[in-house]
Amino acid sequence: MAKEQIIAAAELMARPREDGSRLKTSIGIEKGNYWTNNYGNTASIASLGFLVGSGNRPGQMISRLGGHQRGGNSGGSYPRSKGPEKFFGRRRMSLNLDKWVENGHVRMAYVVGTTWTGAMSASQALEATLRQQTIGNQHQIKRNDKAHAIEQLKKRVDSGGMLIVNQDIYLREPIGSELADFVFPAATWGEETFVRSNGERRMRIYEKFYDAPGEAKPDWWIVGQIGQKMGFPGFDWKDSNDVYEDSMRGNRGGRRDYAVFLKYAKLAGKTGHDFLRELGTEGIQTPAREVDGKMVGTKRFHDSTLEMPETGPEALTWQHKIFKGFKSQSGKQHLVKAPWFLFEDFYNAIKPKDDELWVTSGRMNEIWQSGFDDHERRPYITQRFPENILEIHPEDAKARGIESGDYVETYSDRIAVQTGGFIHRRLEDTMYTGLLKNGHIEFKSASVKLVAHVTANIRKGTTFSVCVIGGKNAINALSSSVTDPMSGNYRFKLGVGKVRKVGESPYKNDFSQMTFTSRTFG
């Protein structure tokens, strides 16, 4: 970006008005900025927000744009202190399951609501490892006999293989249709009444309006049956309201604390679900608090304008410094470092060479949330995008003899996959060059077939495809499976590969299914 554009953007964000008053500026973070240079981009964007006065004032916020709806309730806490990966000193990192699988240490995986093989970085390499450890193992269930099944699965895990349980609303390929030993069909939204809290912590009820197909059951019912079979107490829920009220305990003292809400529900002689229904689509923003004997929600955290009771919280109300400030000792925000060198060695190693192009990925509004439900239930979306696309600049396309509607192969033989390096004695051990030097990086190959979309809206030298969708042709196959040294997360949206024409798609000259007009407005 040109220097003049950066200066112009800075003036739009922070130049005071003529009377000296400050502008109200909010910062929106597009998720792709995180899934490339994880820590560096996040830290620098947050610091930029603080510099222009954003972060904890009305109309001056920092927030992620778009993304998933989030239920807000997690399972049991992960014993991070027992994690296999650690920084120098005593600091441990959360377990990265993919790396643990590639290292041959996983014996059982319970996969719920995710297309694991297609959703991760270096997805084809991960799928190959999973195949080898499941259906590639010699110990397989060959007849409908419980004792035989148990014996074979025990032999498989004892021999270094693994078993997989898959719980999902659709039978996904290949995780459910080929790799899983147990498949639990799950009910989805609209097929069961449940409560969800979105990104602004707005707790609302989502009503059932349709019966689940076949033998599909709600997730809570499936988990409850397993918990009871294993002999654990507390899994004998009768309905989803039981689960909702029971899970309150796991939210005490957290961002989604609704103990006060349930208190008022009980005082009214109603269940949690019934009481929440009365709030309609507005719901209530958690944590629910009690102020002057009345229940109120919490509009925002880090709100310096929020008035709190001088005598402390009332009754069940949870009160924390993040209501008015930040988690730092002083309650003030910290401007943290975002050094380029943490990302630089990885960037220099994977950047395009010779005839390669950047292979970036992201979402598009037409196919949101990975196309998981869209392609199963919405024929008009399937018709618009029957296959995944690759947007490519006209000059890059011309140099390769590619036109819109052509089938192209995007491929690479230098996809870095981290297979070890769990103990980091120095900072260098966590970085790409250190992992490579210590023998913890392997290079894999991958290839995906896509439909070319030639457009000047993509920058020269860069291509774009929709992430996750496409099954075996998911573009994630071309992104390296090496984690950020600070966050421990992947650089999902950043890959490199070569592109070549392999034929013409049926959509090139038949416009009844796919259009190659510009997707941008203006």
PyMOL commands that set and color helices and strands:
alter all, ss='L'
color gray80, all
select helices_A, chain A and resi 3-14+31-34+38-51+80-82+97-102+116-119+123-133+146-158+175-179+219-229+240-251+259-267+272-277+280-282+321-323+341-350+369-371+374-377+379-384+394-399+427-430+432-437+471-473+475-478
alter helices_A, ss='H'
color red, helices_A
select strands_A, chain A and resi 27-30+62-65+108-112+163-168+182-185+194-197+202-206+284-285+289-291+294-296+357-362+389-392+406-418+441-454+462-466+494-504
alter strands_A, ss='S'
color yellow, strands_A
deselect
rebuild
show_as cartoon
